Amino acid sequence: MKILKALCVIFITLSVSAQAETVMNLSYLDVPIQKIGRFMELHEQVTNMALGEKRTLQGQWVFSHYYGSGPTIVVQDNYANANDAINDDPWVHIGEKWQAADEEERKEMGAIVQEYQSFWNGHTDEMRTIDWENNHIVNSELAESGAWDTYFILVIGKYNTSGNQGEMGQAYHDWVTKPSVEAGISMAGNFSFHLTGSGSDVMVANGYKSMHDFATGLENATSGSAEARQKFWSLVEGDHEDQIYIHQGHIVNGKFVRAKSE
């Protein structure tokens, strides 16, 4: 088992190093809709217990499902590289806090963690590579408006291709994402590539302040670059999947913070 894990680490590291990209791990959870509020309460508590200088985690975003078929919760963990993603220990600081706690505090911590862990039963994981410098674009004005702290909309598209996935992702970026971000319709957008787990070759993501802005973005897409649009669809193979998520919270300055209304 140790040899298999070592070979897996070597394979993933070589794959990512060749592309000079960072890694995000996506965890998909089937949390009952009526229990999402409770899950988020526990996630905030456990995540803040788990954060600290011994972690390799660079950031985290949590989303709940709004439209389409699929898991109700997505947890996106960002890492500098594949080794950091594989070797990150989310329990190291929780263990330290447990050791320093008295009996009553340990009982309370144990109950919180046990209930939280129950939501993770049957979850799946996917690791993807992403070049935040070249394949991600942000509208700086919207980014500075505080919109990232709200219940913004994240629209995901998942596609497979028999051609070059880099060209496919760039074509969508040029057709939809860049014009929308530059026009101030969407907050940000990017595309990523599948690395491990079950997932599509190319995943595109675009963030909007509201459903109204998303609808405006759909209208804008029809008038985007015809050349980029044609190239993108020429590279698509098979069915594709679309999802809409709502932002529920993310890590800010070393602390997980829940989303809030504007």
C-alpha angles and dihedrals in degrees: 000000000000090000091049092050091048091051089049091052091049092049094048093044093051091046093052096039090055089057097039090224135137125238136240124192115211119202118194118204130185099217114169109252093237090055099048091097091055091045091054092050090053094041091055092050097045095041092053090049089052100048121099147115094287092064122094092205111123100186145341136208126187125202135181124215119258109162136013130029124301146069118341097227132043121189114195115198117189124210136177092234145350094268091057091049093051098041099042111122110207091185101055096092094037087057091052092050090048092053091050095046128095123237096271093047090049091053091052093046091048093052092049094048094044093052091045093050091053089068090059095060109123095007122150131216135212129185120209135181121229135178102215092184099053108017099043128072130187133193099230094202093055091041091057093047094078093250092131089068094056135078092276123172123252116197117199129194122189121197140170126211141192089204135057110321092200091057090045094053092045092049091055090045091054094042102044116000106048096044091047095049094043090050091053093244097115127034098221144331143192146165130230139187132233118255111162138353125030113323149114126280093243129022121189121197130191128180124212131183091227145355087260091060090047091053089050088051091055090055090047092052092062090061097044127109108318091201093053091045092052092046092050096051092044088061097047115106123193128338123340132211130225126195135177119207136183120225112244102175147312143200115280120182093340096316132095109238125192120232118258138198118265 
